[in-house]
Amino acid sequence: MAEELTPATPDESEEPIKQRKNGLYPGVSDELAENMKSGWADTELRDLRPIPQAAETAARRAALSARFPGERLVIPAGNLKTRSNDTEYAFRASVEYAYLTGNQTEDGVLVLEPTAEGHEPTIYLLPRSDRANGEFWLDGQGELWVGRRHSLTEAGTLYGIPASDVRELAGALREATGPVRVVRGYDAGIEAALTDKVTAERDEELRVFLSEARLVKDEFEIGELQKAVDSTVRGFEDVVKVLDKAEATSERYIEGTFFLRARVEGNDVGYGTIAAAGPHACTLHWVRNDGAVRSGELLLLDAGVETHTYYTADVTRTLPVNGRFDEIQRKIYDAVYEAQEAGIAAVRPGAKYRDFHDAAQRVLAERLVEWGLVEGPVERVLELGLQRRWTLHGTGHMLGMDVHDCAAARVEAYVDGTLEPGMCLTVEPGLYFQADDLTVPEEYRGIGVRIEDDILVTDDGNRNLSAALPRRSDEVEAWMAAVKG
């Protein structure tokens, strides 16, 4: 990785260039600085069209405007975060900002200024790197280091929002008057500029509204979720094809194989891939992925591709590494499959959100009583939550731009709410028998099974977006055999 000199920030351009400690160049000569200012072609893009979701983001801003009339609303994208020394983590814009703009640029801020008719939006961004002061080639975030930025004119065309220089925003916000709300936790500089103008309670109302606005997906979002799922299905097929290589190495071969699909067809993985083989499947969020992959054991793969617009799939399959379930594995797997079938059947408009969870948990409790692992009757088990020793987690969650989407929504609007067409959620029951659990037969210990699909609520029921991946145990075996060729 190349080293750059670090100049002053653009608004301090009269300051001398700051040299990196241990850099190989002592500075920049006047002659070189002058040479770098000229001789560059005009690269302004003049044939741009609005992004595909421009109409949807405009409608979302209109709904936000209607909810908070007369108030200035500030929604930051966030800033780069240091990974170590002078390297940063890959940037991902805040969901609230990306949802309202479609833009994914670090340091961006959307401001909705109140007007008599509603609000006037402005997207504040860094403009093109300055050629006059050398920023474009000397600054670590200059365009010759990290790539070309859109000009403010280009950004205005792409996102359908007038664009201004973000470096001027903090000062303007300090001088602003009138009620204001900001989405907190993303941009400390913007929050500092508003510190005497906002309250935590009012800002939380803004965050909650934007979370609840995402509960029902529009047609663009549903299309993106299907894209994410379709790529995820291909990623699972990729993994099955290389299970022999994973046996020769570790779970990380599985993680890396799926990641390749995510990066080729999408933006990234939507969350850390869980490639849990053998007893690791009993650790719900096993992301170390450094364990052995052994024939005769199960692989629990929980993974999702994130699209270029940030919508993520979230799919889990539990697969026999050698392609065939043994008797005990099939018994446990089939119980989870039956529970998932009951859960999916309960997803429909007008149903309570909790219904799919309750339906799946009832089936699992019935099997645990039937197997003699817990004393019945089933109603007692469910009332006391005794099945949770082996089921552990809730049966699903909302899905969208976050893998656990809409997390800031009010309880009455989410977990105590009612399903509506356009909602998308996961149904993912599981059974996990820990390797050290002395309350179950020895042959159960170390077996973990989860089956998870992404379910869209439709006008007349539901649609399984991930139905292309087989779920029934015999179909899983036939699919694996076909994929392996």
DRENLUM-186193 format. One record per residue (C-alpha): residue in three letters; x, y, z. Coordinates in steps of 0.2 Angstrom, whole numbers. Layout:
N
+---------+-------+-------+-------+
! residuo !     x !     y !     z !
+---------+-------+-------+-------+
!     ALA !     X !     Y !     Z !
...
+---------+-------+-------+-------+
//
This chain:
485
+---------+-------+-------+-------+
! residuo !     x !     y !     z !
+---------+-------+-------+-------+
!     MET !     0 !     0 !     0 !
!     ALA !     8 !    17 !    -6 !
!     GLU !    12 !    31 !     6 !
!     GLU !     5 !    48 !     4 !
!     LEU !    10 !    65 !    10 !
!     THR !    -3 !    73 !    21 !
!     PRO !    -7 !    91 !    17 !
!     ALA !   -18 !   103 !    27 !
!     THR !   -36 !   101 !    26 !
!     PRO !   -44 !   110 !    11 !
!     ASP !   -50 !   125 !    21 !
!     GLU !   -33 !   128 !    28 !
!     SER !   -24 !   127 !    11 !
!     GLU !   -12 !   141 !    16 !
!     GLU !    -4 !   129 !    28 !
!     PRO !    12 !   120 !    22 !
!     ILE !    10 !   102 !    17 !
!     LYS !    12 !    90 !    32 !
!     GLN !    24 !    77 !    29 !
!     ARG !    21 !    59 !    35 !
!     LYS !    33 !    53 !    48 !
!     ASN !    46 !    42 !    39 !
!     GLY !    39 !    47 !    22 !
!     LEU !    52 !    45 !     8 !
!     TYR !    49 !    63 !     1 !
!     PRO !    55 !    77 !    11 !
!     GLY !    42 !    89 !     4 !
!     VAL !    35 !    96 !   -12 !
!     SER !    45 !   108 !   -23 !
!     ASP !    36 !   124 !   -29 !
!     GLU !    40 !   118 !   -47 !
!     LEU !    31 !   101 !   -44 !
!     ALA !    16 !   109 !   -35 !
!     GLU !    14 !   121 !   -50 !
!     ASN !    16 !   107 !   -62 !
!     MET !     2 !    97 !   -54 !
!     LYS !   -10 !   111 !   -55 !
!     SER !   -13 !   111 !   -74 !
!     GLY !   -13 !    99 !   -89 !
!     TRP !   -29 !    90 !   -83 !
!     ALA !   -43 !    86 !   -95 !
!     ASP !   -61 !    91 !   -91 !
!     THR !   -69 !    75 !   -84 !
!     GLU !   -86 !    82 !   -79 !
!     LEU !  -100 !    69 !   -83 !
!     ARG !  -114 !    78 !   -92 !
!     ASP !  -125 !    63 !   -98 !
!     LEU !  -130 !    56 !   -81 !
!     ARG !  -147 !    50 !   -76 !
!     PRO !  -156 !    49 !   -59 !
!     ILE !  -152 !    33 !   -49 !
!     PRO !  -166 !    20 !   -52 !
!     GLN !  -173 !    23 !   -34 !
!     ALA !  -174 !    42 !   -36 !
!     ALA !  -193 !    42 !   -36 !
!     GLU !  -194 !    31 !   -21 !
!     THR !  -181 !    41 !   -11 !
!     ALA !  -191 !    57 !   -15 !
!     ALA !  -207 !    49 !    -9 !
!     ARG !  -198 !    44 !     7 !
!     ARG !  -192 !    62 !    10 !
!     ALA !  -210 !    68 !     7 !
!     ALA !  -217 !    56 !    21 !
!     LEU !  -203 !    62 !    33 !
!     SER !  -207 !    80 !    29 !
!     ALA !  -226 !    77 !    32 !
!     ARG !  -221 !    70 !    49 !
!     PHE !  -210 !    84 !    56 !
!     PRO !  -217 !   100 !    48 !
!     GLY !  -208 !   116 !    52 !
!     GLU !  -193 !   108 !    58 !
!     ARG !  -175 !   107 !    51 !
!     LEU !  -170 !    88 !    49 !
!     VAL !  -152 !    83 !    48 !
!     ILE !  -147 !    65 !    43 !
!     PRO !  -129 !    61 !    42 !
!     ALA !  -120 !    47 !    32 !
!     GLY !  -106 !    45 !    44 !
!     ASN !   -87 !    46 !    43 !
!     LEU !   -73 !    34 !    40 !
!     LYS !   -67 !    24 !    55 !
!     THR !   -49 !    20 !    58 !
!     ARG !   -45 !     1 !    57 !
!     SER !   -27 !     3 !    62 !
!     ASN !   -15 !    18 !    61 !
!     ASP !   -18 !    26 !    44 !
!     THR !   -30 !    13 !    37 !
!     GLU !   -49 !    14 !    38 !
!     TYR !   -63 !     1 !    38 !
!     ALA !   -73 !     0 !    22 !
!     PHE !   -86 !    14 !    23 !
!     ARG !  -105 !    10 !    24 !
!     ALA !  -117 !    25 !    25 !
!     SER !  -130 !    25 !    38 !
!     VAL !  -146 !    16 !    34 !
!     GLU !  -156 !    32 !    37 !
!     TYR !  -146 !    42 !    25 !
!     ALA !  -145 !    29 !    11 !
!     TYR !  -164 !    26 !    13 !
!     LEU !  -168 !    44 !    10 !
!     THR !  -155 !    48 !    -3 !
!     GLY !  -148 !    33 !   -12 !
!     ASN !  -131 !    40 !    -9 !
!     GLN !  -117 !    31 !     0 !
!     THR !  -103 !    43 !     2 !
!     GLU !   -94 !    46 !    18 !
!     ASP !   -96 !    63 !    26 !
!     GLY !  -112 !    66 !    17 !
!     VAL !  -127 !    75 !    26 !
!     LEU !  -145 !    77 !    20 !
!     VAL !  -153 !    92 !    27 !
!     LEU !  -172 !    96 !    25 !
!     GLU !  -175 !   114 !    28 !
!     PRO !  -193 !   119 !    33 !
!     THR !  -203 !   129 !    21 !
!     ALA !  -221 !   135 !    20 !
!     GLU !  -225 !   120 !     8 !
!     GLY !  -215 !   107 !    18 !
!     HIS !  -196 !   105 !    16 !
!     GLU !  -182 !   109 !     4 !
!     PRO !  -169 !    95 !     4 !
!     THR !  -151 !    98 !     1 !
!     ILE !  -137 !    85 !     0 !
!     TYR !  -121 !    91 !     7 !
!     LEU !  -106 !    82 !     0 !
!     LEU !   -87 !    84 !    -2 !
!     PRO !   -85 !    92 !   -20 !
!     ARG !   -71 !    86 !   -32 !
!     SER !   -54 !    86 !   -25 !
!     ASP !   -46 !   104 !   -27 !
!     ARG !   -32 !   104 !   -40 !
!     ALA !   -26 !   122 !   -35 !
!     ASN !   -20 !   117 !   -17 !
!     GLY !   -14 !    99 !   -21 !
!     GLU !   -27 !    90 !   -11 !
!     PHE !   -31 !    79 !   -26 !
!     TRP !   -14 !    71 !   -25 !
!     LEU !    -7 !    74 !    -8 !
!     ASP !   -22 !    71 !     4 !
!     GLY !   -25 !    53 !     9 !
!     GLN !   -43 !    55 !     4 !
!     GLY !   -38 !    64 !   -12 !
!     GLU !   -45 !    58 !   -29 !
!     LEU !   -28 !    51 !   -35 !
!     TRP !   -28 !    40 !   -19 !
!     VAL !   -45 !    34 !   -17 !
!     GLY !   -54 !    38 !   -33 !
!     ARG !   -64 !    51 !   -42 !
!     ARG !   -79 !    59 !   -32 !
!     HIS !   -94 !    66 !   -41 !
!     SER !   -95 !    84 !   -43 !
!     LEU !  -109 !    93 !   -34 !
!     THR !  -118 !    96 !   -51 !
!     GLU !  -117 !    77 !   -55 !
!     ALA !  -123 !    73 !   -38 !
!     GLY !  -138 !    84 !   -40 !
!     THR !  -143 !    75 !   -56 !
!     LEU !  -140 !    58 !   -49 !
!     TYR !  -150 !    60 !   -33 !
!     GLY !  -163 !    73 !   -38 !
!     ILE !  -157 !    84 !   -23 !
!     PRO !  -148 !   100 !   -24 !
!     ALA !  -130 !    97 !   -18 !
!     SER !  -119 !   109 !    -8 !
!     ASP !  -101 !   108 !     0 !
!     VAL !  -102 !    99 !    16 !
!     ARG !   -87 !   108 !    23 !
!     GLU !   -98 !   124 !    25 !
!     LEU !  -112 !   115 !    34 !
!     ALA !  -106 !   114 !    52 !
!     GLY !  -104 !   133 !    52 !
!     ALA !  -121 !   136 !    45 !
!     LEU !  -129 !   124 !    57 !
!     ARG !  -121 !   133 !    72 !
!     GLU !  -130 !   149 !    66 !
!     ALA !  -146 !   141 !    62 !
!     THR !  -162 !   145 !    72 !
!     GLY !  -178 !   136 !    74 !
!     PRO !  -182 !   118 !    79 !
!     VAL !  -170 !   105 !    73 !
!     ARG !  -168 !    86 !    74 !
!     VAL !  -153 !    75 !    70 !
!     VAL !  -150 !    57 !    68 !
!     ARG !  -137 !    54 !    81 !
!     GLY !  -122 !    42 !    82 !
!     TYR !  -114 !    45 !    64 !
!     ASP !  -106 !    62 !    63 !
!     ALA !   -98 !    69 !    79 !
!     GLY !   -94 !    86 !    70 !
!     ILE !  -112 !    88 !    65 !
!     GLU !  -119 !    84 !    82 !
!     ALA !  -107 !    96 !    90 !
!     ALA !  -113 !   110 !    79 !
!     LEU !  -131 !   107 !    85 !
!     THR !  -127 !   103 !   103 !
!     ASP !  -137 !   117 !   110 !
!     LYS !  -151 !   115 !    98 !
!     VAL !  -157 !    97 !   100 !
!     THR !  -163 !    85 !   113 !
!     ALA !  -161 !    67 !   115 !
!     GLU !  -179 !    64 !   116 !
!     ARG !  -184 !    73 !   100 !
!     ASP !  -169 !    66 !    90 !
!     GLU !  -175 !    48 !    96 !
!     GLU !  -192 !    52 !    89 !
!     LEU !  -184 !    55 !    72 !
!     ARG !  -174 !    39 !    72 !
!     VAL !  -189 !    29 !    77 !
!     PHE !  -200 !    36 !    63 !
!     LEU !  -186 !    32 !    50 !
!     SER !  -185 !    14 !    57 !
!     GLU !  -204 !    12 !    56 !
!     ALA !  -205 !    19 !    39 !
!     ARG !  -195 !     4 !    33 !
!     LEU !  -207 !    -9 !    40 !
!     VAL !  -216 !   -10 !    24 !
!     LYS !  -205 !   -11 !     8 !
!     ASP !  -209 !    -3 !    -9 !
!     GLU !  -208 !   -12 !   -25 !
!     PHE !  -190 !    -6 !   -28 !
!     GLU !  -185 !   -13 !   -11 !
!     ILE !  -193 !   -30 !   -14 !
!     GLY !  -184 !   -31 !   -30 !
!     GLU !  -168 !   -28 !   -22 !
!     LEU !  -171 !   -41 !    -8 !
!     GLN !  -175 !   -54 !   -22 !
!     LYS !  -158 !   -49 !   -30 !
!     ALA !  -149 !   -52 !   -14 !
!     VAL !  -158 !   -69 !   -11 !
!     ASP !  -154 !   -75 !   -29 !
!     SER !  -136 !   -71 !   -27 !
!     THR !  -136 !   -79 !   -10 !
!     VAL !  -143 !   -95 !   -17 !
!     ARG !  -129 !   -95 !   -30 !
!     GLY !  -117 !   -93 !   -15 !
!     PHE !  -124 !  -108 !    -6 !
!     GLU !  -121 !  -118 !   -22 !
!     ASP !  -104 !  -112 !   -23 !
!     VAL !  -100 !  -118 !    -6 !
!     VAL !  -108 !  -136 !    -9 !
!     LYS !   -96 !  -138 !   -24 !
!     VAL !   -80 !  -135 !   -13 !
!     LEU !   -85 !  -144 !     3 !
!     ASP !   -70 !  -156 !    -1 !
!     LYS !   -58 !  -142 !    -1 !
!     ALA !   -66 !  -135 !    16 !
!     GLU !   -63 !  -152 !    23 !
!     ALA !   -45 !  -151 !    18 !
!     THR !   -43 !  -133 !    26 !
!     SER !   -56 !  -126 !    38 !
!     GLU !   -73 !  -117 !    39 !
!     ARG !   -64 !  -101 !    32 !
!     TYR !   -64 !  -109 !    15 !
!     ILE !   -83 !  -109 !    16 !
!     GLU !   -83 !   -91 !    22 !
!     GLY !   -71 !   -86 !     8 !
!     THR !   -81 !   -95 !    -5 !
!     PHE !   -97 !   -86 !    -1 !
!     PHE !   -88 !   -70 !     1 !
!     LEU !   -82 !   -71 !   -17 !
!     ARG !  -100 !   -72 !   -23 !
!     ALA !  -105 !   -57 !   -12 !
!     ARG !   -91 !   -46 !   -19 !
!     VAL !   -94 !   -51 !   -37 !
!     GLU !  -113 !   -49 !   -38 !
!     GLY !  -116 !   -37 !   -24 !
!     ASN !  -108 !   -24 !   -12 !
!     ASP !  -102 !   -36 !     2 !
!     VAL !  -110 !   -49 !    14 !
!     GLY !  -124 !   -42 !    24 !
!     TYR !  -116 !   -48 !    40 !
!     GLY !  -102 !   -59 !    46 !
!     THR !  -105 !   -76 !    38 !
!     ILE !  -108 !   -90 !    50 !
!     ALA !   -99 !  -106 !    43 !
!     ALA !  -102 !  -117 !    58 !
!     ALA !   -97 !  -135 !    56 !
!     GLY !  -100 !  -149 !    69 !
!     PRO !  -102 !  -143 !    87 !
!     HIS !   -99 !  -125 !    82 !
!     ALA !  -117 !  -125 !    75 !
!     CYS !  -123 !  -124 !    93 !
!     THR !  -114 !  -106 !    94 !
!     LEU !  -128 !   -95 !    87 !
!     HIS !  -116 !   -82 !    80 !
!     TRP !  -100 !   -92 !    76 !
!     VAL !   -90 !   -80 !    65 !
!     ARG !   -73 !   -86 !    69 !
!     ASN !   -74 !   -99 !    56 !
!     ASP !   -58 !  -107 !    60 !
!     GLY !   -64 !  -124 !    64 !
!     ALA !   -62 !  -141 !    55 !
!     VAL !   -75 !  -147 !    43 !
!     ARG !   -78 !  -166 !    44 !
!     SER !   -87 !  -179 !    34 !
!     GLY !  -101 !  -186 !    45 !
!     GLU !  -105 !  -169 !    53 !
!     LEU !  -117 !  -155 !    49 !
!     LEU !  -112 !  -138 !    42 !
!     LEU !  -124 !  -123 !    48 !
!     LEU !  -121 !  -110 !    35 !
!     ASP !  -130 !   -93 !    39 !
!     ALA !  -125 !   -80 !    25 !
!     GLY !  -132 !   -66 !    15 !
!     VAL !  -127 !   -56 !     0 !
!     GLU !  -129 !   -37 !     1 !
!     THR !  -134 !   -28 !   -15 !
!     HIS !  -126 !   -12 !   -21 !
!     THR !  -140 !    -3 !   -13 !
!     TYR !  -138 !   -11 !     4 !
!     TYR !  -152 !   -23 !     4 !
!     THR !  -147 !   -40 !    12 !
!     ALA !  -153 !   -58 !    11 !
!     ASP !  -152 !   -68 !    27 !
!     VAL !  -153 !   -87 !    23 !
!     THR !  -148 !  -102 !    33 !
!     ARG !  -146 !  -120 !    28 !
!     THR !  -139 !  -135 !    39 !
!     LEU !  -131 !  -147 !    27 !
!     PRO !  -123 !  -164 !    29 !
!     VAL !  -105 !  -162 !    25 !
!     ASN !  -104 !  -179 !    16 !
!     GLY !  -121 !  -176 !     8 !
!     ARG !  -131 !  -188 !    18 !
!     PHE !  -140 !  -185 !    35 !
!     ASP !  -138 !  -199 !    48 !
!     GLU !  -153 !  -205 !    58 !
!     ILE !  -151 !  -193 !    73 !
!     GLN !  -146 !  -179 !    62 !
!     ARG !  -162 !  -182 !    51 !
!     LYS !  -173 !  -183 !    66 !
!     ILE !  -167 !  -166 !    73 !
!     TYR !  -167 !  -158 !    56 !
!     ASP !  -185 !  -164 !    52 !
!     ALA !  -191 !  -157 !    68 !
!     VAL !  -184 !  -140 !    64 !
!     TYR !  -191 !  -141 !    46 !
!     GLU !  -209 !  -145 !    53 !
!     ALA !  -207 !  -130 !    65 !
!     GLN !  -202 !  -119 !    50 !
!     GLU !  -216 !  -125 !    40 !
!     ALA !  -228 !  -120 !    54 !
!     GLY !  -220 !  -103 !    56 !
!     ILE !  -221 !   -99 !    37 !
!     ALA !  -239 !  -104 !    36 !
!     ALA !  -243 !   -91 !    50 !
!     VAL !  -236 !   -77 !    40 !
!     ARG !  -250 !   -68 !    31 !
!     PRO !  -258 !   -50 !    32 !
!     GLY !  -268 !   -47 !    47 !
!     ALA !  -259 !   -60 !    58 !
!     LYS !  -250 !   -54 !    73 !
!     TYR !  -231 !   -53 !    71 !
!     ARG !  -228 !   -65 !    85 !
!     ASP !  -239 !   -78 !    77 !
!     PHE !  -225 !   -86 !    67 !
!     HIS !  -214 !   -87 !    82 !
!     ASP !  -227 !   -95 !    92 !
!     ALA !  -232 !  -108 !    79 !
!     ALA !  -214 !  -113 !    77 !
!     GLN !  -210 !  -114 !    95 !
!     ARG !  -225 !  -125 !    98 !
!     VAL !  -219 !  -138 !    86 !
!     LEU !  -202 !  -138 !    94 !
!     ALA !  -209 !  -140 !   111 !
!     GLU !  -220 !  -154 !   105 !
!     ARG !  -204 !  -163 !    99 !
!     LEU !  -194 !  -160 !   114 !
!     VAL !  -208 !  -167 !   125 !
!     GLU !  -210 !  -182 !   113 !
!     TRP !  -192 !  -186 !   114 !
!     GLY !  -192 !  -185 !   133 !
!     LEU !  -181 !  -171 !   135 !
!     VAL !  -193 !  -160 !   145 !
!     GLU !  -208 !  -165 !   155 !
!     GLY !  -225 !  -160 !   147 !
!     PRO !  -238 !  -155 !   144 !
!     VAL !  -233 !  -144 !   130 !
!     GLU !  -244 !  -129 !   136 !
!     ARG !  -233 !  -130 !   152 !
!     VAL !  -217 !  -130 !   143 !
!     LEU !  -222 !  -115 !   132 !
!     GLU !  -229 !  -105 !   147 !
!     LEU !  -212 !  -108 !   157 !
!     GLY !  -201 !  -106 !   141 !
!     LEU !  -193 !  -123 !   145 !
!     GLN !  -190 !  -126 !   127 !
!     ARG !  -178 !  -111 !   126 !
!     ARG !  -164 !  -122 !   133 !
!     TRP !  -162 !  -129 !   116 !
!     THR !  -171 !  -117 !   104 !
!     LEU !  -162 !  -101 !   112 !
!     HIS !  -167 !   -87 !   100 !
!     GLY !  -183 !   -79 !    93 !
!     THR !  -189 !   -87 !    77 !
!     GLY !  -186 !   -72 !    65 !
!     HIS !  -184 !   -53 !    63 !
!     MET !  -188 !   -40 !    50 !
!     LEU !  -176 !   -39 !    35 !
!     GLY !  -170 !   -25 !    23 !
!     MET !  -156 !   -13 !    23 !
!     ASP !  -150 !   -20 !    40 !
!     VAL !  -150 !   -39 !    43 !
!     HIS !  -160 !   -35 !    58 !
!     ASP !  -170 !   -21 !    50 !
!     CYS !  -181 !    -8 !    59 !
!     ALA !  -173 !   -11 !    76 !
!     ALA !  -177 !     6 !    83 !
!     ALA !  -196 !     4 !    79 !
!     ARG !  -208 !     5 !    94 !
!     VAL !  -212 !   -12 !   101 !
!     GLU !  -231 !    -9 !    97 !
!     ALA !  -227 !    -6 !    79 !
!     TYR !  -215 !   -21 !    77 !
!     VAL !  -215 !   -36 !    89 !
!     ASP !  -232 !   -32 !    95 !
!     GLY !  -239 !   -26 !    78 !
!     THR !  -248 !   -34 !    64 !
!     LEU !  -241 !   -40 !    48 !
!     GLU !  -245 !   -30 !    32 !
!     PRO !  -241 !   -33 !    13 !
!     GLY !  -224 !   -28 !     9 !
!     MET !  -216 !   -33 !    26 !
!     CYS !  -201 !   -44 !    24 !
!     LEU !  -195 !   -55 !    38 !
!     THR !  -185 !   -71 !    42 !
!     VAL !  -192 !   -87 !    49 !
!     GLU !  -178 !   -97 !    57 !
!     PRO !  -182 !  -109 !    70 !
!     GLY !  -167 !  -120 !    77 !
!     LEU !  -163 !  -134 !    89 !
!     TYR !  -146 !  -133 !    97 !
!     PHE !  -139 !  -147 !   108 !
!     GLN !  -123 !  -141 !   116 !
!     ALA !  -108 !  -153 !   117 !
!     ASP !  -108 !  -152 !   136 !
!     ASP !  -127 !  -154 !   139 !
!     LEU !  -129 !  -169 !   150 !
!     THR !  -148 !  -168 !   150 !
!     VAL !  -149 !  -175 !   132 !
!     PRO !  -144 !  -192 !   125 !
!     GLU !  -125 !  -192 !   120 !
!     GLU !  -129 !  -194 !   102 !
!     TYR !  -138 !  -178 !   102 !
!     ARG !  -124 !  -168 !   109 !
!     GLY !  -115 !  -156 !    97 !
!     ILE !  -129 !  -156 !    84 !
!     GLY !  -136 !  -139 !    79 !
!     VAL !  -149 !  -136 !    66 !
!     ARG !  -156 !  -120 !    60 !
!     ILE !  -166 !  -117 !    44 !
!     GLU !  -170 !   -99 !    39 !
!     ASP !  -179 !   -91 !    24 !
!     ASP !  -184 !   -74 !    19 !
!     ILE !  -203 !   -72 !    18 !
!     LEU !  -212 !   -57 !    10 !
!     VAL !  -230 !   -54 !    16 !
!     THR !  -241 !   -53 !     1 !
!     ASP !  -259 !   -47 !    -1 !
!     ASP !  -265 !   -65 !     0 !
!     GLY !  -252 !   -74 !    11 !
!     ASN !  -233 !   -74 !     9 !
!     ARG !  -220 !   -78 !    -4 !
!     ASN !  -204 !   -87 !     1 !
!     LEU !  -190 !   -77 !    -8 !
!     SER !  -177 !   -90 !    -5 !
!     ALA !  -188 !  -105 !   -10 !
!     ALA !  -175 !  -109 !   -24 !
!     LEU !  -164 !  -117 !   -10 !
!     PRO !  -172 !  -134 !    -5 !
!     ARG !  -177 !  -136 !    14 !
!     ARG !  -184 !  -154 !    16 !
!     SER !  -171 !  -166 !    21 !
!     ASP !  -172 !  -178 !     6 !
!     GLU !  -173 !  -163 !    -6 !
!     VAL !  -157 !  -156 !     2 !
!     GLU !  -148 !  -172 !    -1 !
!     ALA !  -154 !  -173 !   -19 !
!     TRP !  -149 !  -155 !   -22 !
!     MET !  -132 !  -157 !   -14 !
!     ALA !  -129 !  -172 !   -25 !
!     ALA !  -134 !  -163 !   -41 !
!     VAL !  -124 !  -148 !   -37 !
!     LYS !  -108 !  -159 !   -34 !
!     GLY !  -111 !  -167 !   -51 !
+---------+-------+-------+-------+
//
